[in-house]
């Protein structure tokens, strides 16, 4: 689960990291009020940043400076009217504009190969780390944190010297260790600060430079959210795919793919096998969908709605092994779903296991196409999808003719 920059900053702030003050505004008037507060505190200008879960905000016009409260209101109005990579901007972050001396990159990721948190640092901050990795991979320095003790001080110091942050050694060590702590406390997959920046500020004794986190990006492990009810509230429903939201609501594992054969299966392993057999039969799966064990009729009907929401689906393959899941419950859900579906899509059903005979009786009575084996089901589903595609092509081809 990705969270907005403002929420990510709040998690870093909880770990004591240096984060400049900010406000979130949903209207131009709120942005003006926030700007007035920063100007009253001595800010020369404010930065207004679109809060969307995509990169490239600056290039799309979603990050702008304002020198007055009136300008801040006008800039916020323009940004709140933007759509960045198809996502409408519904709120902005307002903060005092920093005087940046130098930008760096610092991030912590979960490296599944080493099964450790890996901290990455680079002096090439302010740009996407993927671009740095592609163009100058030697500019990225890494350190693996201990799974129990976290990042050691000496590892953080080595990273600081590697990227040229020796003069800010203590601050860098605290921030680097704080990123690892943030990951562990919140069960995150990624914690990224880009840019980590040296900024120049005016203090009681004149200009000073300090290291601060100017941006923040955090991705949370969805599977661990049950341990963090407060983090679930940070989910941005405005930017979530409606299909993903409905799947989560019904406790369905769903991943959209690019094929034409919708798959409804119970069990992740069986779902993967089903997809493999669809491909072996010459088709392409349109999704990974696992309705889970013990699925009732309402969840089956919800799964069918998810599949049919994809206009590219030409056929549906249902493969159910009844262990905890009862075959007759699945059959009733399929019958209910087909009665409510908005468009006719051929469906092939294979149900074995618990109450399979009752399921077969219900399906035959409702005139469903069934299959005795998974291979047969996959072949029938692929054939049905091809027939639909051929019919659609014929219907779209204008008739030709003329006098001899």
C-alpha positions as MATLAB code, in Angstrom:
seq = 'XXXXXXXXXXXXXXXXXXXXXXXXXXXXXXXXXXXXXXXXXXXXXXXXXXXXXXXXXXXXXXXXXXXXXXXXXXXXXXXXXXXXXXXXXXXXXXXXXXXXXXXXXXXXXXXXXXXXXXXXXXXXXXXXXXXXXXXXXXXXXXXXXXXXXXXXXXXXXXXXXXXXXXXXXXXXXXXXXXXXXXXXXXXXXXXXXXXXXXXXXXXXXXXXXXXXXXXXXXXXXXXXXXXXXXXXXXXXXXXXXXXXXXXXXXXXXXXXXXXXXXXXXXXXXXXXXXXXXXXXXXXXXXXXXXXXXXXXXXXXXXXXXXXXXXXXXXXXXXXXXXXXXXXXXXXXXXXXXXXXXXXXXXXXXXXXXXXXXXXXXXXXXXXXXXXXXXXXXXXXXXXXXXXXXXXXXXXXXXXXXXXX';
ca = [
       0.000    0.000    0.000;
       1.444    3.354   -1.066;
       0.781    6.365    1.133;
       0.884   10.064    0.391;
       4.018   12.132    0.987;
       2.484   13.972    3.952;
       1.582   10.685    5.675;
       5.030    9.256    4.928;
       6.631   12.311    6.501;
       4.525   11.836    9.621;
       5.882    8.290   10.024;
       9.465    9.534    9.652;
       8.772   12.320   12.130;
       7.599    9.721   14.648;
      11.099    8.222   14.512;
      12.664   11.605   15.241;
      13.937   12.393   11.749;
      14.448   16.051   10.733;
      11.370   16.946    8.664;
      10.558   20.596    7.835;
       7.072   21.675    8.916;
       4.233   21.287    6.405;
       0.461   21.563    5.997;
      -2.004   19.742    3.754;
      -4.679   21.729    1.903;
      -7.670   20.504   -0.071;
      -8.834   23.918   -1.255;
      -7.072   27.069   -2.495;
      -8.308   28.896    0.621;
      -6.696   26.311    2.902;
      -3.451   26.634    0.934;
      -3.552   30.388    1.434;
      -4.036   29.993    5.186;
      -1.117   27.576    5.368;
       1.091   29.910    3.318;
       0.265   32.843    5.586;
       1.457   30.812    8.560;
       4.818   30.069    6.909;
       5.290   33.669    5.759;
       4.553   34.877    9.281;
       7.309   32.554   10.523;
       9.820   34.199    8.182;
       9.648   32.099    5.017;
      10.697   33.924    1.849;
       8.497   31.698   -0.318;
       6.470   28.505   -0.066;
       6.395   25.352   -2.150;
       3.093   23.776   -3.149;
       3.240   20.090   -4.111;
       0.505   17.930   -5.592;
      -0.279   14.894   -3.455;
      -0.629   12.017   -5.913;
       0.865    8.542   -5.777;
       2.841    8.824   -9.015;
       6.232   10.183   -9.972;
       6.936   13.086  -12.271;
       4.892   15.642  -10.330;
       7.343   18.441  -11.062;
       7.439   17.823  -14.815;
       3.626   17.750  -14.876;
       3.371   21.137  -13.161;
       2.431   19.691   -9.795;
       5.247   21.379   -7.826;
       5.388   25.180   -7.784;
       6.776   28.038   -5.674;
       4.801   31.039   -4.451;
       6.173   34.301   -3.039;
       2.941   35.635   -1.494;
      -0.219   34.279    0.080;
      -2.242   35.470   -2.934;
       0.103   33.663   -5.295;
      -0.028   30.526   -3.131;
      -3.815   30.492   -3.396;
      -3.676   30.922   -7.176;
      -1.000   28.247   -7.601;
      -2.924   25.811   -5.399;
      -6.045   26.414   -7.486;
      -4.151   25.528  -10.675;
      -2.543   22.425   -9.185;
      -5.836   21.209   -7.691;
      -7.253   21.366  -11.198;
      -4.562   19.110  -12.632;
      -4.684   15.442  -13.514;
      -1.236   13.829  -13.324;
      -0.845   10.560  -15.225;
      -4.610   10.188  -15.146;
      -4.958   10.833  -11.410;
      -6.809   14.002  -10.329;
      -5.054   16.130   -7.699;
      -7.350   16.445   -4.674;
      -4.922   17.899   -2.129;
      -1.594   19.692   -1.951;
       1.248   19.919    0.540;
       2.328   23.426    1.530;
       5.706   24.083    3.167;
       8.340   26.783    3.451;
      10.626   26.647    0.411;
      14.070   25.388    1.368;
      17.349   26.936    0.224;
      18.978   23.759   -1.080;
      22.751   23.485   -1.105;
      23.029   19.883   -2.302;
      20.612   16.998   -2.877;
      21.192   13.327   -2.040;
      19.252   10.088   -2.216;
      18.674    7.780    0.740;
      16.381    4.771    0.782;
      15.748    1.491    2.544;
      14.196   -1.478    0.761;
      13.334   -5.046    1.639;
      15.775   -7.204   -0.331;
      14.153  -10.612   -0.651;
      17.314  -12.198   -2.059;
      19.357  -11.485    1.073;
      16.268  -11.422    3.327;
      17.465   -8.176    4.863;
      16.732   -4.491    4.777;
      19.204   -2.839    2.415;
      20.007    0.852    2.773;
      20.999    2.663   -0.421;
      22.628    6.093   -0.640;
      23.724    8.227   -3.539;
      25.043   11.722   -4.112;
      22.777   11.830   -7.198;
      19.662   13.021   -5.378;
      16.580   14.728   -6.755;
      16.161   12.289   -9.667;
      14.574    8.853   -9.869;
      16.872    6.218   -8.394;
      16.005    3.872  -11.286;
      17.581    6.339  -13.690;
      20.706    6.570  -11.520;
      20.924    2.758  -11.396;
      20.667    2.589  -15.170;
      23.066    5.384  -16.060;
      25.626    5.315  -13.225;
      25.132    2.228  -11.044;
      28.485    2.846   -9.351;
      26.972    6.006   -7.799;
      24.715    3.899   -5.554;
      26.224    2.629   -2.309;
      24.590   -0.104   -0.214;
      24.641   -1.560    3.275;
      22.638   -4.515    4.627;
      21.048   -4.003    8.028;
      21.154   -6.705   10.681;
      17.742   -8.427   10.839;
      17.477   -7.923   14.612;
      19.840   -5.081   15.498;
      19.185   -2.856   12.504;
      21.774   -0.695   10.764;
      25.017   -0.384   12.703;
      26.602    3.019   13.230;
      29.751    2.052   11.350;
      27.659    1.037    8.303;
      25.872    4.376    8.292;
      29.183    6.221    8.638;
      30.621    4.317    5.667;
      27.611    5.344    3.565;
      27.964    8.965    4.669;
      31.611    9.134    3.626;
      30.873    7.308    0.380;
      28.433   10.011   -0.754;
      30.404   12.955    0.629;
      28.365   13.697    3.734;
      31.230   13.516    6.211;
      30.576   17.081    7.489;
      27.019   15.976    8.407;
      28.018   12.589    9.771;
      25.930   12.530   12.950;
      22.781   13.712   11.187;
      23.206   11.198    8.381;
      23.737    8.302   10.799;
      20.576    9.250   12.693;
      18.536    9.537    9.502;
      19.838    6.296    7.961;
      19.143    4.326   11.123;
      15.761    6.055   11.356;
      14.776    4.799    7.928;
      15.469    1.215    8.971;
      13.558    1.733   12.222;
      10.624    3.162   10.279;
      10.559    0.088    8.055;
      10.587   -2.329   10.970;
       8.040   -0.493   13.104;
       5.530   -0.115   10.261;
       6.191   -3.343    8.316;
       7.153   -1.318    5.235;
       8.618   -2.614    1.975;
      10.190    0.707    1.027;
      11.163    3.901    2.833;
      12.706    6.523    0.571;
      13.898   10.104    1.036;
      14.575   11.849   -2.253;
      15.895   14.384   -1.874;
      17.767   14.163    1.367;
      19.184   17.660    1.278;
      21.636   20.014    2.860;
      19.648   23.227    3.332;
      20.832   26.676    4.364;
      18.880   28.355    7.154;
      19.278   31.583    9.111;
      19.791   30.993   12.824;
      20.490   33.254   15.802;
      24.183   33.212   14.946;
      23.768   33.633   11.204;
      23.436   31.189    8.291;
      23.731   27.488    9.130;
      23.506   24.319    7.062;
      21.719   21.166    8.148;
      20.641   17.844    6.684;
      16.871   17.358    6.336;
      14.363   15.046    4.635;
      12.614   17.157    2.008;
      10.504   14.377    0.530;
       9.320   10.959    1.659;
       7.959    7.861   -0.015;
       6.784    4.799    1.900;
       5.206    1.561    0.714;
       3.572   -0.638    3.344;
       3.119   -4.406    3.327;
      -0.623   -4.981    2.829;
      -0.424   -8.347    4.545;
       0.801   -6.713    7.761;
      -1.841   -3.998    7.984;
      -3.873   -6.078   10.430;
      -1.140   -5.266   12.949;
      -1.379   -1.542   12.216;
      -5.017   -0.379   12.124;
      -3.901    3.248   12.135;
      -1.921    2.762    8.929;
      -4.941    1.380    7.085;
      -6.556    4.792    7.553;
      -3.766    6.305    5.416;
      -4.959    4.418    2.342;
      -5.896    6.906   -0.367;
      -9.165    5.566   -1.756;
      -9.318    8.372   -4.340;
      -6.341    6.877   -6.162;
      -7.133    3.204   -5.716;
      -8.486    1.155   -8.599;
     -12.190    0.429   -7.860;
     -11.611   -3.235   -8.697;
      -8.789   -3.470   -6.144;
     -10.954   -1.794   -3.509;
     -13.847   -4.192   -4.107;
     -11.524   -7.210   -4.072;
     -10.065   -6.136   -0.740;
     -13.560   -5.523    0.678;
     -14.568   -9.101   -0.139;
     -11.196  -10.594    0.902;
     -10.380  -11.677   -2.648;
      -6.829  -11.829   -3.994;
      -7.046  -10.169   -7.394;
      -4.416   -9.047   -9.921;
      -5.405   -7.661  -13.303;
      -3.582   -9.048  -16.355;
      -3.777   -8.413  -20.112;
      -5.444  -11.586  -21.424;
      -8.988  -12.460  -22.490;
      -9.848  -15.410  -20.247;
     -11.063  -14.518  -16.780;
     -10.065  -17.030  -14.100;
     -11.855  -17.691  -10.814;
     -10.050  -20.193   -8.606;
      -9.770  -21.028   -4.915;
      -6.195  -21.300   -3.724;
      -3.134  -19.409   -4.938;
      -1.283  -22.495   -6.143;
      -4.301  -23.809   -8.019;
      -4.806  -20.360   -9.535;
      -1.231  -20.317  -10.851;
      -1.663  -23.824  -12.280;
      -4.917  -22.789  -13.935;
      -3.233  -19.819  -15.569;
      -0.391  -22.033  -16.812;
      -2.850  -24.477  -18.384;
      -4.769  -21.643  -20.038;
      -1.511  -20.502  -21.655;
      -0.625  -24.066  -22.641;
      -4.003  -24.349  -24.355;
      -3.178  -21.242  -26.378;
      -4.998  -18.587  -24.368;
      -4.016  -15.681  -22.139;
      -5.374  -15.241  -18.599;
      -7.049  -11.892  -17.897;
      -6.415  -12.020  -14.175;
      -5.178  -13.851  -11.134;
      -8.136  -14.326   -8.796;
      -8.183  -16.420   -5.637;
     -11.527  -16.408   -3.813;
      -9.925  -18.203   -0.862;
     -11.108  -21.067    1.278;
     -14.683  -21.297    2.488;
     -15.964  -18.836   -0.101;
     -19.695  -18.236    0.123;
     -22.077  -17.356   -2.681;
     -21.760  -13.596   -2.101;
     -17.976  -13.696   -2.503;
     -18.302  -15.751   -5.682;
     -20.753  -13.206   -7.067;
     -18.330  -10.392   -6.166;
     -15.491  -12.226   -7.911;
     -17.611  -12.535  -11.028;
     -18.303   -8.804  -11.004;
     -14.560   -8.143  -10.825;
     -13.891  -10.363  -13.825;
     -16.724   -8.969  -15.933;
     -15.632   -5.388  -15.209;
     -12.770   -6.053  -17.655;
     -14.185   -5.436  -21.129;
     -11.417   -7.559  -22.681;
     -12.692  -10.768  -21.037;
     -14.193  -13.016  -23.738;
     -14.607  -16.162  -21.626;
     -14.475  -17.213  -17.977;
     -12.904  -20.317  -16.480;
     -14.024  -21.331  -12.985;
     -11.852  -23.950  -11.297;
     -12.859  -24.899   -7.750;
     -11.445  -27.630   -5.539;
     -13.896  -28.154   -2.693;
     -12.057  -28.666    0.552;
     -13.186  -26.015    2.987;
     -15.039  -24.429    0.082;
     -18.376  -26.082   -0.696;
     -19.029  -26.711   -4.364;
     -22.774  -26.063   -4.101;
     -22.136  -22.642   -2.514;
     -19.882  -21.731   -5.426;
     -22.490  -22.964   -7.914;
     -25.201  -20.815   -6.299;
     -22.903  -17.804   -6.441;
     -22.229  -18.420  -10.138;
     -25.926  -18.733  -10.898;
     -26.671  -15.533   -9.004;
     -23.815  -13.692  -10.707;
     -24.854  -14.765  -14.202;
     -28.411  -13.649  -13.550;
     -27.128  -10.177  -12.722;
     -24.286   -9.830  -15.230;
     -24.502   -6.913  -17.618;
     -23.137   -8.774  -20.651;
     -23.148  -12.341  -21.898;
     -19.778  -14.063  -21.557;
     -19.301  -17.822  -22.075;
     -18.306  -19.645  -18.903;
     -16.724  -23.034  -18.283;
     -16.961  -24.494  -14.770;
     -14.986  -27.290  -13.186;
     -15.858  -28.111   -9.561;
     -14.521  -31.152   -7.687;
     -14.426  -32.089   -4.018;
     -16.898  -31.183   -1.291;
     -20.515  -31.223   -2.545;
     -19.341  -31.496   -6.155;
     -22.354  -33.618   -7.128;
     -24.788  -31.049   -5.751;
     -22.872  -28.367   -7.606;
     -23.032  -30.331  -10.868;
     -26.799  -30.742  -10.489;
     -27.301  -27.011   -9.927;
     -25.048  -26.085  -12.851;
     -26.714  -28.517  -15.285;
     -30.126  -27.198  -14.288;
     -28.908  -23.641  -15.000;
     -27.388  -24.685  -18.367;
     -23.737  -24.006  -17.468;
     -20.908  -25.457  -19.568;
     -18.954  -27.840  -17.310;
     -15.748  -29.858  -17.578;
     -14.568  -33.037  -15.883;
     -10.877  -32.122  -15.830;
      -8.823  -28.959  -15.644;
      -7.230  -29.625  -19.031;
     -10.678  -29.952  -20.589;
     -11.862  -26.800  -18.852;
      -8.888  -24.788  -20.099;
      -9.338  -26.030  -23.678;
     -13.062  -25.219  -23.646;
     -12.459  -21.737  -22.219;
      -9.818  -20.957  -24.852;
     -12.090  -22.223  -27.631;
     -14.982  -20.097  -26.323;
     -12.781  -16.988  -26.172;
     -11.600  -17.552  -29.737;
     -15.171  -17.973  -30.946;
     -16.178  -14.680  -29.324;
     -13.163  -12.896  -30.829;
     -13.919  -14.320  -34.298;
     -17.550  -13.288  -34.068;
     -16.551   -9.765  -32.980;
     -14.114   -9.484  -35.892;
     -16.739  -10.644  -38.388;
     -19.275   -8.200  -37.026;
     -16.780   -5.330  -37.318;
     -15.814   -6.190  -40.924;
     -18.090   -4.384  -43.431;
     -19.696   -6.523  -46.094;
     -18.367   -6.020  -49.611;
     -19.971   -6.743  -52.938;
     -20.776   -5.284  -56.344;
     -22.175   -5.959  -59.791;
     -20.134   -7.931  -62.229;
];
